[in-house]
């Protein structure tokens, strides 16, 4: 009977223990546990993909012989590691949300079972503490005591069996509490690692900017022209078209033959017919095309937005200040603010392909930069950010999800 009387303080201890750390995951990923599990699976997949990209880019950096190539691959690898840390944190938050949901349900069950157990425990304690000497003062009391003791002897084993499930739930509560503590410790470690990797990337980007100042004259002039086009463009589509035309013209000029030396006998020279430069042909999509950010799709390609506008790309809800990377290698045609879209980046790829990324809070690239796939573009906003990815082929918007490498 003494073992049974310990159930009540154990219940109170379990309820108090499960309250520890309950505030650590107040912002559950979703009220629906199925959606939370989906978020966990998505974060785990994002983490694995980011880890594979980081390992490949780190191998590329190790093999690179030119300093610029090595630095570019190192920056892209760091960006991938940052996305890996972000996915780790998202997975940890999803796990904590699921554990906290289990703990909350267990607290409710224990509270429901606690009241009848308290009442039963009090009655049993009163019976067990009743002195036999007092029973002798009342006629028939001895017979009642003997009867009650016999009833208790047969009842206690049944009570023990019924409380076995309760003791099992108390043990489950302690296990869940331990899981929550371990999850919080892992989450804090991942957050520290994320800060360290962001600082390393910021240092590397600063070094890149200092190294590129020597060639900043031409890039500055091109950036000024891009900003002027942005001011003149009536909408984002027209800006992309104008930048595409400018890029096509630049490529055609680059394909022309260089200056010809003065002939020894100018009088004998003949004028050759100018050969037209064929426009660039559309070829296969950029190799290894990837998503610029990890997150949940909130508006697919072709979806009608709340403003009644057809979505020309795919929109993702992502983590605050999430790392955004280049979906593939290419050249920056525009980087900066554009009305109604936040900070945007337009990236030219070989073969007439253009990537447009909108919804950034900060960009870390400049017009004229040549990037490797996965290179950092900037970061998303600080509160409920959304990032939109558009892919265009010869000026026509296509579904980027169909071209993922």
C-alpha positions, 0 to 999 in steps of 0.5 A: 500500500505504501507504493500506491501512496507514492503515486500522488506525489509522482503525478504532481512531480511529473506535471511540474516537470513537464511545465519546464521549458514549455515556453521554449516552443511557443511558436509552433510551426503549425496547429496541425500536427500533420503539417508540422510533420511535413515541415520536419520532413521538408527541413530534413530534405533541405538539410541533406540537399544543402549538405551535398551542395556544400561538400561538392562546392568545398571539393571544387574550392580545393581543386581550384587553382585560380584565387578568384575561382577558389574564393567563389567556390568557398563563398558558395560552399559557405552559403550552402552550409548556412542553408544547412544550418537553417534547415537544422534549426527548422527541423529542430523547431518542428521536433520540439513542436511535436514533442510539446504537443505530446507533452500537452496531451499527456498533461491533460490526461494526467490532470484528468486522472489525478482527481479520482486518484487523490480522492481514492488515496485520501479514503484509503489513507483514512482507513489505514490510519484508523486505530483499532482501539477506537473501534472497540468502543463501538458495538460491531466496530471490530467486525467492520474493521475486519471487513474493511481490512479484508476488502482493502487486501483484495482491492489494493492489487486491483488498484495497483494494476489500474495505476500501472498505466498512470505510472507508465504515462509518468515515465513517458512524461519524463522521457518527453521532458528529456527529449525536449531538453536535448532538442533545445540544447541542439537548437542552441548549438545550431543557432550558434553555428549559424551565426559563426557561418554567417560571420565567415561569409560576411568576411569572405564577401568583404574580401571579394568586394575589396578584390573587385575594386580594380575593375569597378569602373566598367561595372559602375557604369553598367550599374548606373545604366541598369538603375536608369532602365529600372526607373524608366521601366513601367513594370518588372516584365519590361525591365527584364525584357530591356535587360535581356536586350542589353545582354543580347547586344553585349554578347553580340558585340563581344562576338565581333572580331577585334580591330584589324591591323592597317594593311601594308598596301591600303590602296589594294585593300577591298571592303568585305561584306559585313557578316551579320551576327546571329542572335544567340540561340536558346539552348538547354537550361542551366545545368544543376539548376536549384532553388534559391532558398529553402521553404514552403511553396505558397504560390505555384507557377501560374497561380493567381495572386490576391491582387489578381495577377498571374504568378510568373514564378514560384513563391516560397515562405522561408525563415526570417533572414534566410540565405538566398543563393544563385540557382545556377551560374551566370552574370548579374544583370541587375541587383537592387531595389525595385518598386513593390518587389523589395531588393531583386536580383536578375541573373543572366545564364548562357543560352538566353535564360534569365533568372529573377529572384525577388523579395530580398531584404539585402543583396550581396552582389553587384551588376557585372558579377559572374557567379557560380551556382549556389553563390550567395545573392543576399538574405530574405526579410526579417518577418514572414518573408516570401521569396519568388523565383522566376525563370525565363527562356527567350523572354517567356516565363517557364515553370522553374520546378521543371528544370531543377537539376 
